[in-house]
């Protein structure tokens, strides 16, 4: 992973200062999060998402600021939407971790927008 734009790591006091509107996910989106440096993979469920990131619910977590790769598969109506993006752990919370996404290519940005519209 190359250099990424640095945004401050969120805390419970600042996590609502996100750039995009956050939407709750009302159906299961299974996600694998891969640690970019070690290749270690953890699995969980997307609890909410926005243009800037998502919250992964699950018992296993990485450390704040760890670089990760997100690989998620969701249903949007009759279609399956596959989202793969680089990012980093921005927040460790009770029950999971917040992932801030790096810049997305146009195809992945469109897929994320489709999911946000579906759940918004």
N, CA and C atoms as an extended XYZ file, in Angstrom:
360
Properties=species:S:1:pos:R:3:atomname:S:1:resname:S:1:resid:I:1 pbc="F F F"
N         0.851       -1.179        0.000 N   UNK     1
C         0.000        0.000        0.000 CA  UNK     1
C         0.887        1.229        0.000 C   UNK     1
N         0.518        2.197       -0.783 N   UNK     2
C         1.276        3.426       -0.854 CA  UNK     2
C         0.877        4.385        0.244 C   UNK     2
N         1.365        5.599        0.116 N   UNK     3
C         1.028        6.623        1.097 CA  UNK     3
C        -0.470        6.868        1.068 C   UNK     3
N        -1.029        7.081        2.215 N   UNK     4
C        -2.467        7.333        2.276 CA  UNK     4
C        -2.702        8.684        2.923 C   UNK     4
N        -3.783        9.349        2.534 N   UNK     5
C        -4.077       10.625        3.180 CA  UNK     5
C        -4.366       10.381        4.647 C   UNK     5
N        -3.778       11.150        5.499 N   UNK     6
C        -3.924       10.933        6.932 CA  UNK     6
C        -5.065       11.766        7.474 C   UNK     6
N        -5.994       11.101        8.074 N   UNK     7
C        -7.057       11.761        8.815 CA  UNK     7
C        -6.848       11.365       10.263 C   UNK     7
N        -7.251       12.181       11.194 N   UNK     8
C        -7.043       11.807       12.583 CA  UNK     8
C        -7.784       10.524       12.925 C   UNK     8
N        -7.167        9.699       13.751 N   UNK     9
C        -7.842        8.498       14.229 CA  UNK     9
C        -9.025        8.961       15.065 C   UNK     9
N       -10.178        8.363       14.798 N   UNK    10
C       -11.368        8.779       15.528 CA  UNK    10
C       -11.374        8.197       16.928 C   UNK    10
N       -12.069        8.874       17.784 N   UNK    11
C       -12.254        8.446       19.168 CA  UNK    11
C       -13.755        8.471       19.434 C   UNK    11
N       -14.201        7.955       20.560 N   UNK    12
C       -15.640        8.040       20.834 CA  UNK    12
C       -16.176        9.472       20.777 C   UNK    12
N       -15.349       10.441       21.115 N   UNK    13
C       -15.792       11.829       21.108 CA  UNK    13
C       -15.842       12.432       19.703 C   UNK    13
N       -15.034       11.916       18.789 N   UNK    14
C       -14.950       12.533       17.460 CA  UNK    14
C       -15.495       11.678       16.335 C   UNK    14
N       -15.952       10.478       16.614 N   UNK    15
C       -16.307        9.584       15.522 CA  UNK    15
C       -17.501       10.053       14.705 C   UNK    15
N       -18.304       10.974       15.183 N   UNK    16
C       -19.427       11.469       14.402 CA  UNK    16
C       -19.028       12.628       13.490 C   UNK    16
N       -17.757       12.940       13.400 N   UNK    17
C       -17.269       14.006       12.523 CA  UNK    17
C       -16.872       13.464       11.162 C   UNK    17
N       -17.418       12.347       10.786 N   UNK    18
C       -17.063       11.708        9.518 CA  UNK    18
C       -17.531       12.557        8.339 C   UNK    18
N       -16.881       12.366        7.218 N   UNK    19
C       -17.177       13.139        6.019 CA  UNK    19
C       -18.491       12.704        5.396 C   UNK    19
N       -18.716       11.395        5.259 N   UNK    20
C       -19.916       10.890        4.603 CA  UNK    20
C       -21.008       10.550        5.593 C   UNK    20
N       -22.203       10.449        5.086 N   UNK    21
C       -23.338       10.058        5.905 CA  UNK    21
C       -23.231        8.564        6.184 C   UNK    21
N       -23.397        8.192        7.434 N   UNK    22
C       -23.309        6.789        7.831 CA  UNK    22
C       -24.705        6.185        7.772 C   UNK    22
N       -24.814        4.986        7.206 N   UNK    23
C       -26.097        4.287        7.152 CA  UNK    23
C       -25.964        2.945        7.854 C   UNK    23
N       -26.995        2.584        8.603 N   UNK    24
C       -27.024        1.289        9.267 CA  UNK    24
C       -27.351        0.222        8.229 C   UNK    24
N       -26.754       -0.926        8.386 N   UNK    25
C       -26.981       -2.040        7.469 CA  UNK    25
C       -28.062       -2.925        8.068 C   UNK    25
N       -29.145       -3.146        7.305 N   UNK    26
C       -30.267       -3.921        7.832 CA  UNK    26
C       -30.284       -5.373        7.347 C   UNK    26
N       -29.227       -5.786        6.708 N   UNK    27
C       -29.077       -7.171        6.283 CA  UNK    27
C       -27.609       -7.533        6.452 C   UNK    27
N       -27.300       -8.788        6.402 N   UNK    28
C       -25.922       -9.196        6.639 CA  UNK    28
C       -25.024       -8.905        5.442 C   UNK    28
N       -23.922       -8.253        5.717 N   UNK    29
C       -22.839       -8.104        4.743 CA  UNK    29
C       -21.627       -8.766        5.394 C   UNK    29
N       -21.237       -9.886        4.869 N   UNK    30
C       -20.079      -10.619        5.379 CA  UNK    30
C       -18.827       -9.930        4.880 C   UNK    30
N       -17.847       -9.784        5.743 N   UNK    31
C       -16.622       -9.090        5.364 CA  UNK    31
C       -15.407       -9.825        5.907 C   UNK    31
N       -14.365       -9.863        5.094 N   UNK    32
C       -13.054      -10.337        5.530 CA  UNK    32
C       -12.148       -9.121        5.549 C   UNK    32
N       -11.399       -8.973        6.607 N   UNK    33
C       -10.442       -7.880        6.720 CA  UNK    33
C        -9.060       -8.507        6.837 C   UNK    33
N        -8.190       -8.162        5.906 N   UNK    34
C        -6.858       -8.750        5.843 CA  UNK    34
C        -5.834       -7.711        6.294 C   UNK    34
N        -4.980       -8.084        7.239 N   UNK    35
C        -3.906       -7.203        7.684 CA  UNK    35
C        -2.902       -7.096        6.545 C   UNK    35
N        -2.647       -5.901        6.056 N   UNK    36
C        -1.806       -5.708        4.871 CA  UNK    36
C        -0.372       -6.193        5.079 C   UNK    36
N         0.165       -6.042        6.277 N   UNK    37
C         1.567       -6.420        6.513 CA  UNK    37
C         1.751       -7.910        6.765 C   UNK    37
N         0.817       -8.525        7.481 N   UNK    38
C         1.009       -9.920        7.882 CA  UNK    38
C         0.171      -10.921        7.093 C   UNK    38
N        -0.883      -10.458        6.450 N   UNK    39
C        -1.779      -11.354        5.739 CA  UNK    39
C        -2.806      -12.028        6.640 C   UNK    39
N        -2.755      -11.757        7.934 N   UNK    40
C        -3.732      -12.344        8.857 CA  UNK    40
C        -5.130      -11.843        8.489 C   UNK    40
N        -6.097      -12.752        8.504 N   UNK    41
C        -7.451      -12.416        8.091 CA  UNK    41
C        -8.417      -12.606        9.255 C   UNK    41
N        -9.319      -11.643        9.432 N   UNK    42
C       -10.412      -11.786       10.387 CA  UNK    42
C       -11.723      -11.596        9.635 C   UNK    42
N       -12.765      -12.230       10.150 N   UNK    43
C       -14.076      -12.150        9.517 CA  UNK    43
C       -15.054      -11.473       10.459 C   UNK    43
N       -16.034      -10.811        9.875 N   UNK    44
C       -17.066      -10.169       10.664 CA  UNK    44
C       -18.227       -9.768        9.787 C   UNK    44
N       -19.036       -8.868       10.321 N   UNK    45
C       -20.227       -8.374        9.640 CA  UNK    45
C       -20.183       -6.856        9.613 C   UNK    45
N       -20.616       -6.260        8.523 N   UNK    46
C       -20.674       -4.798        8.436 CA  UNK    46
C       -21.910       -4.336        9.196 C   UNK    46
N       -21.704       -3.478       10.180 N   UNK    47
C       -22.821       -2.935       10.962 CA  UNK    47
C       -23.336       -1.636       10.356 C   UNK    47
N       -22.404       -0.792        9.892 N   UNK    48
C       -22.802        0.431        9.193 CA  UNK    48
C       -21.694        0.836        8.235 C   UNK    48
N       -22.045        1.681        7.271 N   UNK    49
C       -21.053        2.113        6.302 CA  UNK    49
C       -21.337        3.518        5.827 C   UNK    49
N       -20.304        4.139        5.267 N   UNK    50
C       -20.390        5.483        4.694 CA  UNK    50
C       -19.404        5.548        3.537 C   UNK    50
N       -19.379        6.673        2.836 N   UNK    51
C       -18.424        6.850        1.739 CA  UNK    51
C       -16.989        6.733        2.240 C   UNK    51
N       -16.764        7.039        3.511 N   UNK    52
C       -15.413        7.032        4.044 CA  UNK    52
C       -14.981        5.755        4.724 C   UNK    52
N       -15.932        4.870        5.038 N   UNK    53
C       -15.532        3.664        5.743 CA  UNK    53
C       -16.695        2.827        6.214 C   UNK    53
N       -16.380        1.909        7.127 N   UNK    54
C       -17.392        0.998        7.640 CA  UNK    54
C       -16.987        0.498        9.016 C   UNK    54
N       -17.980        0.011        9.752 N   UNK    55
C       -17.712       -0.589       11.052 CA  UNK    55
C       -17.899       -2.085       10.910 C   UNK    55
N       -16.863       -2.847       11.279 N   UNK    56
C       -16.884       -4.303       11.188 CA  UNK    56
C       -17.118       -4.864       12.581 C   UNK    56
N       -18.231       -5.559       12.723 N   UNK    57
C       -18.590       -6.170       13.991 CA  UNK    57
C       -18.025       -7.584       14.038 C   UNK    57
N       -17.354       -7.909       15.114 N   UNK    58
C       -16.791       -9.246       15.260 CA  UNK    58
C       -15.835       -9.291       16.426 C   UNK    58
N       -15.517      -10.492       16.878 N   UNK    59
C       -14.676      -10.634       18.066 CA  UNK    59
C       -13.193      -10.340       17.823 C   UNK    59
N       -12.728      -10.499       16.591 N   UNK    60
C       -11.310      -10.298       16.300 CA  UNK    60
C       -11.081       -8.921       15.704 C   UNK    60
N        -9.981       -8.301       16.122 N   UNK    61
C        -9.676       -6.946       15.672 CA  UNK    61
C        -8.186       -6.806       15.431 C   UNK    61
N        -7.848       -5.742       14.704 N   UNK    62
C        -6.462       -5.349       14.560 CA  UNK    62
C        -6.243       -4.109       15.417 C   UNK    62
N        -5.017       -3.607       15.425 N   UNK    63
C        -4.693       -2.415       16.204 CA  UNK    63
C        -5.057       -1.158       15.428 C   UNK    63
N        -5.328       -0.076       16.152 N   UNK    64
C        -5.598        1.211       15.513 CA  UNK    64
C        -4.432        1.592       14.611 C   UNK    64
N        -4.748        2.086       13.443 N   UNK    65
C        -3.828        2.566       12.423 CA  UNK    65
C        -3.189        1.454       11.592 C   UNK    65
N        -3.549        0.191       11.824 N   UNK    66
C        -3.044       -0.897       10.985 CA  UNK    66
C        -3.625       -0.782        9.581 C   UNK    66
N        -2.795       -0.970        8.577 N   UNK    67
C        -3.257       -0.990        7.188 CA  UNK    67
C        -3.954       -2.314        6.918 C   UNK    67
N        -5.111       -2.257        6.247 N   UNK    68
C        -5.910       -3.451        5.991 CA  UNK    68
C        -6.471       -3.431        4.572 C   UNK    68
N        -6.950       -4.582        4.152 N   UNK    69
C        -7.687       -4.717        2.900 CA  UNK    69
C        -9.050       -5.291        3.264 C   UNK    69
N       -10.102       -4.621        2.813 N   UNK    70
C       -11.472       -5.019        3.099 CA  UNK    70
C       -12.023       -5.755        1.889 C   UNK    70
N       -12.645       -6.892        2.124 N   UNK    71
C       -13.238       -7.686        1.056 CA  UNK    71
C       -14.641       -8.074        1.519 C   UNK    71
N       -15.667       -7.412        0.958 N   UNK    72
C       -17.038       -7.622        1.418 CA  UNK    72
C       -17.934       -8.046        0.264 C   UNK    72
N       -18.953       -8.810        0.595 N   UNK    73
C       -19.931       -9.253       -0.385 CA  UNK    73
C       -21.315       -9.013        0.199 C   UNK    73
N       -22.147       -8.284       -0.554 N   UNK    74
C       -23.486       -7.932       -0.081 CA  UNK    74
C       -24.509       -8.172       -1.174 C   UNK    74
N       -25.747       -8.305       -0.761 N   UNK    75
C       -26.855       -8.381       -1.708 CA  UNK    75
C       -27.456       -6.993       -1.817 C   UNK    75
N       -27.740       -6.584       -3.042 N   UNK    76
C       -28.440       -5.331       -3.287 CA  UNK    76
C       -29.570       -5.670       -4.241 C   UNK    76
N       -30.746       -5.894       -3.692 N   UNK    77
C       -31.847       -6.384       -4.506 CA  UNK    77
C       -31.524       -7.789       -4.983 C   UNK    77
N       -31.576       -8.002       -6.273 N   UNK    78
C       -31.257       -9.313       -6.856 CA  UNK    78
C       -29.767       -9.470       -7.145 C   UNK    78
N       -28.998       -8.399       -7.001 N   UNK    79
C       -27.582       -8.410       -7.364 CA  UNK    79
C       -26.679       -8.641       -6.159 C   UNK    79
N       -25.559       -9.292       -6.414 N   UNK    80
C       -24.497       -9.394       -5.415 CA  UNK    80
C       -23.502       -8.275       -5.706 C   UNK    80
N       -23.093       -7.568       -4.671 N   UNK    81
C       -22.138       -6.467       -4.818 CA  UNK    81
C       -20.867       -6.831       -4.065 C   UNK    81
N       -19.763       -6.900       -4.786 N   UNK    82
C       -18.466       -7.218       -4.194 CA  UNK    82
C       -17.677       -5.924       -4.034 C   UNK    82
N       -17.223       -5.644       -2.839 N   UNK    83
C       -16.445       -4.446       -2.552 CA  UNK    83
C       -15.084       -4.876       -2.022 C   UNK    83
N       -14.033       -4.382       -2.648 N   UNK    84
C       -12.660       -4.652       -2.196 CA  UNK    84
C       -11.941       -3.317       -2.166 C   UNK    84
N       -11.362       -2.986       -1.011 N   UNK    85
C       -10.723       -1.682       -0.866 CA  UNK    85
C        -9.620       -1.732        0.185 C   UNK    85
N        -8.638       -0.870        0.017 N   UNK    86
C        -7.603       -0.696        1.023 CA  UNK    86
C        -8.060        0.352        2.027 C   UNK    86
N        -7.572        0.241        3.228 N   UNK    87
C        -7.914        1.201        4.263 CA  UNK    87
C        -7.052        0.976        5.481 C   UNK    87
N        -7.512        1.465        6.602 N   UNK    88
C        -6.789        1.277        7.853 CA  UNK    88
C        -7.767        1.362        9.012 C   UNK    88
N        -7.363        0.769       10.119 N   UNK    89
C        -8.196        0.750       11.317 CA  UNK    89
C        -8.153        2.143       11.935 C   UNK    89
N        -9.315        2.780       11.957 N   UNK    90
C        -9.404        4.139       12.487 CA  UNK    90
C        -9.920        4.167       13.912 C   UNK    90
N       -10.614        3.106       14.317 N   UNK    91
C       -11.268        3.123       15.619 CA  UNK    91
C       -11.464        1.691       16.110 C   UNK    91
N       -11.152        1.461       17.355 N   UNK    92
C       -11.437        0.184       17.995 CA  UNK    92
C       -12.578        0.438       18.966 C   UNK    92
N       -13.662       -0.264       18.793 N   UNK    93
C       -14.818       -0.066       19.658 CA  UNK    93
C       -15.281       -1.368       20.256 C   UNK    93
N       -16.222       -1.251       21.138 N   UNK    94
C       -16.798       -2.434       21.742 CA  UNK    94
C       -17.516       -3.222       20.647 C   UNK    94
N       -17.097       -4.424       20.432 N   UNK    95
C       -17.757       -5.268       19.458 CA  UNK    95
C       -17.182       -5.233       18.054 C   UNK    95
N       -16.135       -4.423       17.824 N   UNK    96
C       -15.569       -4.400       16.478 CA  UNK    96
C       -14.583       -3.288       16.238 C   UNK    96
N       -14.410       -2.955       14.955 N   UNK    97
C       -13.440       -1.919       14.582 CA  UNK    97
C       -13.972       -1.092       13.420 C   UNK    97
N       -13.663        0.187       13.458 N   UNK    98
C       -14.012        1.096       12.374 CA  UNK    98
C       -12.873        1.133       11.374 C   UNK    98
N       -13.200        0.944       10.104 N   UNK    99
C       -12.210        0.952        9.038 CA  UNK    99
C       -12.418        2.200        8.187 C   UNK    99
N       -11.387        2.980        8.054 N   UNK   100
C       -11.408        4.142        7.165 CA  UNK   100
C       -10.859        3.684        5.824 C   UNK   100
N       -11.618        3.910        4.761 N   UNK   101
C       -11.202        3.477        3.438 CA  UNK   101
C       -10.295        4.498        2.787 C   UNK   101
N        -9.328        4.002        2.038 N   UNK   102
C        -8.475        4.876        1.247 CA  UNK   102
C        -9.204        5.268       -0.031 C   UNK   102
N        -8.532        5.974       -0.921 N   UNK   103
C        -9.164        6.357       -2.182 CA  UNK   103
C        -9.628        5.121       -2.957 C   UNK   103
N       -10.833        5.194       -3.487 N   UNK   104
C       -11.405        4.085       -4.242 CA  UNK   104
C       -11.323        4.363       -5.734 C   UNK   104
N       -11.120        3.311       -6.519 N   UNK   105
C       -11.190        3.504       -7.961 CA  UNK   105
C       -12.665        3.721       -8.319 C   UNK   105
N       -12.949        4.264       -9.496 N   UNK   106
C       -14.334        4.597       -9.840 CA  UNK   106
C       -15.313        3.422       -9.733 C   UNK   106
N       -14.878        2.229      -10.105 N   UNK   107
C       -15.773        1.070      -10.031 CA  UNK   107
C       -16.138        0.756       -8.583 C   UNK   107
N       -15.144        0.737       -7.693 N   UNK   108
C       -15.416        0.430       -6.287 CA  UNK   108
C       -16.220        1.555       -5.628 C   UNK   108
N       -15.939        2.802       -6.004 N   UNK   109
C       -16.717        3.926       -5.462 CA  UNK   109
C       -18.181        3.789       -5.858 C   UNK   109
N       -18.430        3.348       -7.087 N   UNK   110
C       -19.797        3.133       -7.544 CA  UNK   110
C       -20.481        2.013       -6.776 C   UNK   110
N       -19.752        0.949       -6.498 N   UNK   111
C       -20.323       -0.163       -5.734 CA  UNK   111
C       -20.665        0.266       -4.306 C   UNK   111
N       -19.759        1.036       -3.699 N   UNK   112
C       -20.024        1.528       -2.351 CA  UNK   112
C       -21.233        2.451       -2.345 C   UNK   112
N       -21.328        3.331       -3.336 N   UNK   113
C       -22.477        4.235       -3.441 CA  UNK   113
C       -23.774        3.442       -3.601 C   UNK   113
N       -23.734        2.349       -4.357 N   UNK   114
C       -24.911        1.499       -4.536 CA  UNK   114
C       -25.355        0.914       -3.203 C   UNK   114
N       -24.398        0.462       -2.403 N   UNK   115
C       -24.743       -0.110       -1.102 CA  UNK   115
C       -25.303        0.958       -0.161 C   UNK   115
N       -24.712        2.137       -0.171 N   UNK   116
C       -25.195        3.212        0.696 CA  UNK   116
C       -26.608        3.598        0.300 C   UNK   116
N       -26.870        3.681       -0.987 N   UNK   117
C       -28.225        4.007       -1.451 CA  UNK   117
C       -29.202        2.896       -1.043 C   UNK   117
N       -28.760        1.661       -1.159 N   UNK   118
C       -29.620        0.516       -0.816 CA  UNK   118
C       -30.029        0.545        0.647 C   UNK   118
N       -29.098        0.887        1.519 N   UNK   119
C       -29.380        0.862        2.950 CA  UNK   119
C       -29.805        2.207        3.517 C   UNK   119
N       -29.610        3.275        2.766 N   UNK   120
C       -29.894        4.634        3.262 CA  UNK   120
C       -31.330        5.028        3.317 C   UNK   120
